[in-house]
């Protein structure tokens, strides 16, 4: 057992009955029983050792929706092996889980052991002193099975904070049945294609985007990055209000004004945009690879077999977009059952768990299982099954871009995304809106001690 609060040797012996066997059983044996010879030592049945976490309850704060819940089906196996129980304290989408974590860490009201986590979010939890460092619970050998880049992305201040579950990176999904025969190579072409699809296909919007919270901020981030911009300069001065940022924001606004995006898009998050595409009302949009299984299932999708995937377009900067990150699990600092929590995380991120999630189309974190998935895709009769994995690897090697790994990423998003919404809706001009947001972000960064 790894961890800082393992069962002591004496407690282990007491729980397993070995103390009683050594100290009491021999003294109580009859003095003379010649008719009943003692059996050879080798034939004596071994003592029954209790399960490692009998009677323990691991309380879990988890993400839900889409394909996320499939993994939880293997929890009963862990309960049977360990004697512990898992209680879900909270389930929500990524933004709901983050809000709950932020509130609980700030208020000191954490009452769970395991929490969902993400490479883009964990820095703020570390800054709030809400997470337990994981180095003492996971050996180098145990970590060696994961794709190294994912483990590295979960480190800060020389410590490991998140165990990766699966990763994702953005690509371009486009419908081949609405006149898109070739993926746009630039964002200018993307805009033109979306407008063309809208005009020629009544009832179908050329494109869409998640329209609020970090989801909208991230989509803006990847387009302005492709256009040659940066969110900050090397001194942490905001620069997203420069020409690249203005062009990116204006693209969203122009598409919305032309009715090439759904009118209620500023209410959309990940599950909303995925359902729209699956329902057949969207021609093309930026999406995560993880929804692939959902889109290819005829039971859930009207576009199964009718779409293709490509790298995100380049911008004026000659750069392919590629917003990326990974989901995972952490142990809270307030956890009462840290050893059991670590054991549960190991089970959920095991080869078995990764294989289960790989079947849903998710890009899993273990290199060996990813290799298995590619090998299996080589035998598929659906060419896109193999292409998507090859594309994911290409993007992971060349286009993988995380937002700034700072605690202020989400607070920054919460400042900028309402301004982006106003720009999209036509309530403010792109340059004026971004200038105002940059002033607010600079003030936040100043108060955080960056200058």
C-alpha positions as CSV (number, residue, x, y, z in Angstrom):
1,X,0.0,0.0,0.0
2,X,1.3,3.4,-0.9
3,X,0.5,6.7,0.8
4,X,1.1,8.5,4.0
5,X,-1.6,6.8,6.2
6,X,-1.3,3.1,5.5
7,X,-2.5,0.5,8.0
8,X,0.1,-0.3,10.6
9,X,1.5,-3.8,10.7
10,X,-0.1,-4.5,14.1
11,X,-3.5,-3.3,12.9
12,X,-3.1,-5.3,9.8
13,X,-2.3,-8.5,11.8
14,X,-5.2,-7.8,14.1
15,X,-7.6,-7.4,11.2
16,X,-6.4,-10.6,9.6
17,X,-6.5,-12.7,12.7
18,X,-2.8,-13.5,12.8
19,X,-2.3,-12.0,16.3
20,X,-4.9,-14.3,17.7
21,X,-3.3,-17.3,16.0
22,X,0.1,-16.6,17.4
23,X,-0.8,-15.6,20.9
24,X,-3.9,-17.5,22.0
25,X,-4.5,-20.6,19.9
26,X,-1.4,-22.5,21.0
27,X,-2.0,-22.0,24.7
28,X,-5.6,-23.3,24.5
29,X,-4.7,-26.6,22.7
30,X,-5.5,-29.8,24.6
31,X,-2.6,-31.3,26.6
32,X,-2.7,-34.8,25.1
33,X,-4.6,-36.0,22.1
34,X,-2.7,-39.1,20.8
35,X,-5.6,-40.3,18.6
36,X,-5.6,-37.1,16.6
37,X,-2.1,-36.4,15.2
38,X,-1.3,-32.9,14.2
39,X,-1.5,-32.3,10.5
40,X,1.7,-31.2,8.7
41,X,2.2,-27.5,8.7
42,X,2.0,-27.3,5.0
43,X,-1.6,-28.5,5.0
44,X,-2.9,-25.9,7.4
45,X,-5.2,-23.5,5.6
46,X,-3.9,-19.9,5.5
47,X,-5.6,-17.3,7.6
48,X,-8.1,-15.2,5.6
49,X,-6.9,-11.7,5.2
50,X,-9.5,-8.9,5.1
51,X,-10.0,-6.7,2.1
52,X,-7.8,-3.6,2.2
53,X,-10.5,-1.0,2.6
54,X,-13.3,-2.9,4.3
55,X,-15.9,-0.5,5.6
56,X,-14.4,2.5,4.0
57,X,-16.4,5.0,1.8
58,X,-14.7,7.0,-0.8
59,X,-16.6,10.1,-1.6
60,X,-16.3,11.3,-5.2
61,X,-16.9,14.6,-7.0
62,X,-17.2,13.7,-10.7
63,X,-17.9,14.9,-14.2
64,X,-20.9,13.5,-16.0
65,X,-22.6,13.7,-19.4
66,X,-21.8,12.3,-22.9
67,X,-19.3,9.4,-22.7
68,X,-17.9,10.3,-19.2
69,X,-20.2,8.0,-17.3
70,X,-19.2,4.8,-19.1
71,X,-16.1,4.5,-17.0
72,X,-18.0,4.5,-13.7
73,X,-19.4,1.0,-14.7
74,X,-16.1,-0.6,-13.5
75,X,-16.4,0.9,-10.0
76,X,-18.4,-2.1,-8.6
77,X,-15.4,-4.3,-9.5
78,X,-13.1,-2.1,-7.4
79,X,-15.7,-2.2,-4.5
80,X,-15.8,-6.0,-4.6
81,X,-12.0,-6.3,-4.5
82,X,-11.4,-3.7,-1.8
83,X,-14.4,-3.9,0.4
84,X,-14.9,-0.1,0.1
85,X,-17.9,1.8,-1.3
86,X,-17.9,4.8,-3.7
87,X,-20.4,7.5,-3.0
88,X,-20.9,10.2,-5.7
89,X,-21.2,13.5,-3.8
90,X,-21.6,15.6,-6.9
91,X,-21.9,15.1,-10.7
92,X,-21.9,17.9,-13.2
93,X,-20.4,19.0,-16.5
94,X,-16.9,20.4,-16.5
95,X,-17.9,23.9,-15.7
96,X,-20.3,22.9,-13.0
97,X,-17.7,20.7,-11.4
98,X,-15.1,23.5,-11.5
99,X,-17.4,26.0,-9.9
100,X,-18.2,23.6,-7.1
101,X,-14.4,22.9,-6.5
102,X,-13.6,26.6,-6.5
103,X,-16.3,27.3,-4.0
104,X,-15.5,24.4,-1.7
105,X,-11.7,25.1,-1.7
106,X,-12.3,28.7,-0.9
107,X,-14.9,28.0,1.8
108,X,-13.1,25.0,3.3
109,X,-16.2,22.8,2.7
110,X,-14.6,19.9,0.9
111,X,-16.3,16.7,2.0
112,X,-15.0,14.3,-0.7
113,X,-11.8,12.4,-1.4
114,X,-11.5,12.1,-5.2
115,X,-12.3,14.9,-7.5
116,X,-12.5,15.4,-11.3
117,X,-9.6,17.6,-12.5
118,X,-8.2,19.0,-15.8
119,X,-4.9,20.1,-17.0
120,X,-6.3,23.6,-17.7
121,X,-7.9,24.0,-14.3
122,X,-5.7,22.3,-11.7
123,X,-3.4,25.3,-11.2
124,X,-6.1,27.3,-9.5
125,X,-6.9,24.4,-7.1
126,X,-3.2,24.1,-6.2
127,X,-3.0,27.8,-5.6
128,X,-6.0,27.4,-3.2
129,X,-4.2,24.6,-1.4
130,X,-7.0,22.3,-2.2
131,X,-5.1,19.3,-3.7
132,X,-2.9,16.6,-2.2
133,X,0.4,16.0,-4.1
134,X,0.3,12.6,-5.7
135,X,4.0,11.7,-5.8
136,X,3.8,9.6,-2.7
137,X,0.8,7.6,-3.9
138,X,1.9,6.7,-7.5
139,X,5.3,5.2,-8.2
140,X,7.4,6.0,-11.2
141,X,6.7,2.5,-12.5
142,X,2.9,3.1,-12.2
143,X,3.2,6.4,-14.1
144,X,5.4,5.0,-16.8
145,X,2.4,3.5,-18.6
146,X,0.9,6.9,-19.4
147,X,1.8,9.1,-22.4
148,X,4.6,11.2,-20.8
149,X,3.4,14.5,-22.2
150,X,0.1,14.1,-20.2
151,X,1.9,13.4,-16.9
152,X,4.2,16.4,-17.5
153,X,1.1,18.6,-18.1
154,X,-0.2,17.7,-14.6
155,X,2.9,18.9,-12.8
156,X,3.5,22.2,-11.1
157,X,6.1,23.3,-8.6
158,X,7.9,20.0,-9.0
159,X,4.9,18.0,-7.9
160,X,2.3,15.8,-9.5
161,X,-1.3,16.8,-9.0
162,X,-3.5,15.0,-11.5
163,X,-3.5,11.4,-12.9
164,X,-4.6,11.6,-16.5
165,X,-7.7,9.8,-17.7
166,X,-7.9,10.8,-21.3
167,X,-6.8,13.7,-23.5
168,X,-8.4,15.7,-26.3
169,X,-7.5,18.1,-28.9
170,X,-9.6,20.2,-31.3
171,X,-10.2,19.3,-34.9
172,X,-12.5,20.3,-37.7
173,X,-15.6,18.2,-38.3
174,X,-17.4,18.8,-41.6
175,X,-20.4,17.2,-43.3
176,X,-19.7,15.6,-46.6
177,X,-23.5,15.4,-47.5
178,X,-24.0,19.2,-47.5
179,X,-21.6,20.2,-50.2
180,X,-18.3,20.3,-48.2
181,X,-16.0,18.1,-50.3
182,X,-12.7,19.5,-48.9
183,X,-11.8,20.8,-45.5
184,X,-11.0,24.5,-45.3
185,X,-7.3,25.1,-45.1
186,X,-7.5,28.6,-43.6
187,X,-9.9,30.4,-41.3
188,X,-10.8,32.7,-44.1
189,X,-11.9,29.7,-46.2
190,X,-13.7,28.3,-43.1
191,X,-15.8,31.5,-42.9
192,X,-16.6,31.4,-46.6
193,X,-17.5,27.7,-46.5
194,X,-19.8,28.2,-43.5
195,X,-21.6,31.0,-45.3
196,X,-21.9,28.9,-48.5
197,X,-23.4,25.9,-46.6
198,X,-25.9,28.1,-44.9
199,X,-27.1,29.6,-48.2
200,X,-27.4,26.3,-50.1
201,X,-28.9,24.1,-47.3
202,X,-32.1,25.6,-45.9
203,X,-32.5,24.6,-42.2
204,X,-28.8,23.9,-41.7
205,X,-26.4,26.4,-40.1
206,X,-23.0,26.5,-41.7
207,X,-21.2,26.4,-38.4
208,X,-21.6,26.9,-34.6
209,X,-19.5,27.3,-31.5
210,X,-19.8,26.8,-27.8
211,X,-21.0,30.3,-26.8
212,X,-20.2,30.9,-23.1
213,X,-17.8,30.4,-20.3
214,X,-14.3,28.9,-20.8
215,X,-15.7,27.0,-23.8
216,X,-16.1,30.3,-25.8
217,X,-12.9,31.7,-24.5
218,X,-11.0,28.6,-25.7
219,X,-12.5,28.8,-29.2
220,X,-11.5,32.4,-29.4
221,X,-8.0,31.5,-28.1
222,X,-7.4,28.9,-30.8
223,X,-8.5,31.1,-33.7
224,X,-6.5,34.1,-32.6
225,X,-3.5,31.9,-32.0
226,X,-3.8,30.6,-35.6
227,X,-4.1,34.2,-36.8
228,X,-0.7,34.9,-35.2
229,X,-1.8,36.3,-31.9
230,X,-1.1,35.6,-28.2
231,X,-3.1,36.0,-25.1
232,X,-0.1,37.5,-23.2
233,X,3.3,38.7,-24.1
234,X,6.4,37.5,-22.2
235,X,5.8,40.0,-19.4
236,X,2.2,38.9,-18.9
237,X,0.7,41.9,-20.5
238,X,-2.6,41.1,-22.3
239,X,-2.2,41.1,-26.1
240,X,-5.4,39.4,-27.2
241,X,-6.9,42.7,-28.2
242,X,-4.4,43.1,-31.0
243,X,-5.1,42.6,-34.8
244,X,-5.3,38.8,-34.5
245,X,-7.7,38.8,-31.6
246,X,-9.9,41.4,-33.3
247,X,-10.0,39.4,-36.6
248,X,-10.9,36.2,-34.6
249,X,-13.7,37.9,-32.7
250,X,-15.0,39.6,-35.8
251,X,-15.2,36.3,-37.6
252,X,-17.6,34.9,-35.0
253,X,-19.7,38.1,-35.1
254,X,-19.9,38.1,-38.9
255,X,-21.0,34.5,-39.0
256,X,-23.6,35.1,-36.4
257,X,-24.9,38.2,-38.1
258,X,-25.2,36.3,-41.4
259,X,-27.4,33.6,-39.6
260,X,-24.7,31.0,-40.3
261,X,-24.8,30.2,-36.6
262,X,-27.8,29.2,-34.4
263,X,-29.5,32.2,-32.8
264,X,-29.1,30.8,-29.3
265,X,-25.4,29.9,-29.6
266,X,-24.4,32.1,-26.7
267,X,-26.1,29.6,-24.4
268,X,-24.3,26.5,-25.8
269,X,-21.7,24.4,-24.0
270,X,-20.1,21.2,-25.1
271,X,-23.0,18.8,-24.9
272,X,-25.3,21.3,-26.7
273,X,-23.0,21.7,-29.7
274,X,-22.5,18.0,-29.9
275,X,-26.2,17.3,-29.9
276,X,-26.8,19.9,-32.6
277,X,-24.2,18.3,-34.9
278,X,-25.7,14.8,-34.2
279,X,-29.2,16.1,-35.0
280,X,-28.0,17.2,-38.4
281,X,-28.5,20.9,-38.1
282,X,-24.8,22.0,-38.4
283,X,-22.6,21.8,-41.5
284,X,-19.1,22.2,-39.9
285,X,-17.5,23.2,-36.6
286,X,-14.6,22.8,-34.3
287,X,-14.9,19.9,-32.0
288,X,-13.1,17.4,-29.7
289,X,-12.2,13.9,-30.9
290,X,-13.9,12.5,-27.9
291,X,-17.4,12.8,-29.4
292,X,-16.5,10.5,-32.3
293,X,-18.3,7.4,-31.0
294,X,-21.4,9.4,-30.3
295,X,-21.5,10.9,-33.8
296,X,-20.9,7.5,-35.5
297,X,-23.7,5.7,-33.6
298,X,-26.8,5.7,-35.8
299,X,-28.9,5.4,-32.6
300,X,-27.7,8.8,-31.4
301,X,-26.7,10.6,-34.6
302,X,-28.3,11.5,-37.9
303,X,-24.9,12.2,-39.4
304,X,-23.3,8.8,-38.8
305,X,-21.1,8.0,-41.8
306,X,-21.8,11.4,-43.3
307,X,-18.9,13.5,-42.0
308,X,-15.1,13.8,-42.2
309,X,-12.4,15.2,-39.9
310,X,-9.4,17.4,-40.5
311,X,-6.8,19.5,-38.8
312,X,-8.0,22.9,-37.7
313,X,-7.4,25.6,-40.3
314,X,-4.3,27.9,-40.4
315,X,-4.6,31.6,-39.9
316,X,-2.5,34.5,-41.0
317,X,0.2,33.4,-38.6
318,X,0.6,30.2,-40.6
319,X,-0.3,28.2,-37.5
320,X,-2.8,25.3,-37.1
321,X,-5.1,25.8,-34.2
322,X,-5.0,22.9,-31.6
323,X,-6.5,23.7,-28.2
324,X,-5.7,20.7,-26.1
325,X,-5.7,19.3,-22.6
326,X,-6.5,16.3,-20.5
327,X,-9.1,15.2,-18.0
328,X,-8.0,13.3,-14.9
329,X,-8.5,12.6,-11.2
330,X,-7.0,14.2,-8.1
331,X,-7.1,13.6,-4.3
332,X,-8.3,16.5,-2.2
333,X,-6.1,17.7,0.6
334,X,-9.1,17.4,2.9
335,X,-9.7,13.7,2.0
336,X,-10.3,11.3,4.9
337,X,-9.5,8.2,2.8
338,X,-6.4,9.2,0.8
339,X,-5.1,5.6,0.3
340,X,-8.4,4.3,-0.8
341,X,-8.8,7.3,-3.0
342,X,-5.5,6.6,-4.7
343,X,-6.5,3.0,-5.2
344,X,-9.8,4.0,-6.8
345,X,-7.9,6.4,-9.2
346,X,-5.5,3.6,-10.2
347,X,-8.5,1.4,-11.0
348,X,-10.3,4.0,-13.0
349,X,-7.1,4.9,-15.0
350,X,-6.0,1.3,-15.4
351,X,-5.6,-0.6,-18.7
352,X,-9.1,-2.0,-18.2
353,X,-10.6,1.5,-17.7
354,X,-8.7,2.9,-20.7
355,X,-9.9,0.1,-22.9
356,X,-13.5,0.7,-21.9
357,X,-13.2,4.4,-22.7
358,X,-11.3,3.8,-25.9
359,X,-14.5,2.0,-27.2
360,X,-16.4,5.3,-26.9
361,X,-14.0,7.1,-29.2
362,X,-12.1,8.9,-26.4
363,X,-8.4,9.5,-26.7
364,X,-7.1,7.5,-23.7
365,X,-4.1,8.3,-21.7
366,X,-2.1,5.0,-21.7
367,X,0.3,4.6,-24.5
368,X,-0.2,0.8,-24.7
369,X,-4.0,1.1,-25.0
370,X,-3.6,3.9,-27.6
371,X,-1.4,1.6,-29.6
372,X,-4.0,-1.2,-29.3
373,X,-6.7,1.1,-30.5
374,X,-4.7,2.1,-33.6
375,X,-4.0,-1.6,-34.3
376,X,-7.7,-2.4,-34.0
377,X,-8.6,0.6,-36.3
378,X,-6.4,-0.9,-39.0
379,X,-8.9,-3.7,-39.3
380,X,-12.0,-1.5,-39.3
381,X,-14.2,-1.3,-42.4
382,X,-14.8,2.4,-41.6
383,X,-11.8,4.4,-43.0
384,X,-12.5,7.3,-40.7
385,X,-11.8,5.1,-37.6
386,X,-8.2,4.9,-38.5
387,X,-7.9,8.4,-40.0
388,X,-9.1,10.0,-36.8
389,X,-6.5,8.3,-34.7
390,X,-3.7,9.2,-37.1
391,X,-5.0,12.7,-37.2
392,X,-5.1,12.9,-33.4
393,X,-1.5,11.8,-33.1
394,X,-0.4,14.3,-35.8
395,X,-2.1,17.1,-33.9
396,X,-0.8,15.9,-30.6
397,X,2.7,16.1,-32.0
398,X,2.5,19.3,-33.9
399,X,-0.6,21.3,-32.9
400,X,-1.0,20.5,-29.1
401,X,-1.6,23.8,-27.4
402,X,-2.8,24.3,-23.9
403,X,-4.0,27.6,-22.5
404,X,-1.6,29.3,-20.2
405,X,-1.1,27.0,-17.2
406,X,-1.8,29.6,-14.6
407,X,-4.4,29.9,-11.9
408,X,-5.8,32.9,-13.6
409,X,-6.9,31.1,-16.8
410,X,-10.5,30.6,-15.7
411,X,-10.8,34.0,-14.0
412,X,-9.5,35.5,-17.2
413,X,-12.0,33.5,-19.2
414,X,-14.8,34.8,-17.0
415,X,-13.7,38.4,-17.8
416,X,-13.4,37.9,-21.5
417,X,-16.2,35.6,-22.5
418,X,-19.1,38.1,-21.7
419,X,-17.3,40.6,-23.9
420,X,-17.0,38.0,-26.7
421,X,-20.8,37.4,-26.3
422,X,-21.5,41.1,-26.7
423,X,-19.3,41.2,-29.8
424,X,-21.0,38.2,-31.4
425,X,-24.5,39.6,-30.7
426,X,-23.5,43.0,-32.2
427,X,-23.7,44.9,-29.0
428,X,-20.1,46.2,-29.1
429,X,-17.4,46.5,-31.8
430,X,-14.7,43.9,-31.6
431,X,-11.8,46.3,-31.0
432,X,-13.5,48.4,-28.3
433,X,-14.8,45.3,-26.5
434,X,-11.5,43.5,-26.5
435,X,-9.7,46.7,-25.3
436,X,-12.0,46.9,-22.4
437,X,-11.6,43.2,-21.5
438,X,-7.8,43.6,-21.8
439,X,-7.8,46.5,-19.3
440,X,-9.8,44.3,-16.8
441,X,-7.5,41.3,-17.3
442,X,-4.4,43.5,-16.7
443,X,-5.9,44.8,-13.5
444,X,-6.6,41.2,-12.4
445,X,-3.0,40.1,-13.3
446,X,-1.6,43.1,-11.4
447,X,-3.5,42.3,-8.3
448,X,-2.2,38.7,-8.6
449,X,1.3,40.0,-8.5
450,X,2.5,39.5,-12.1
451,X,3.9,43.0,-12.4
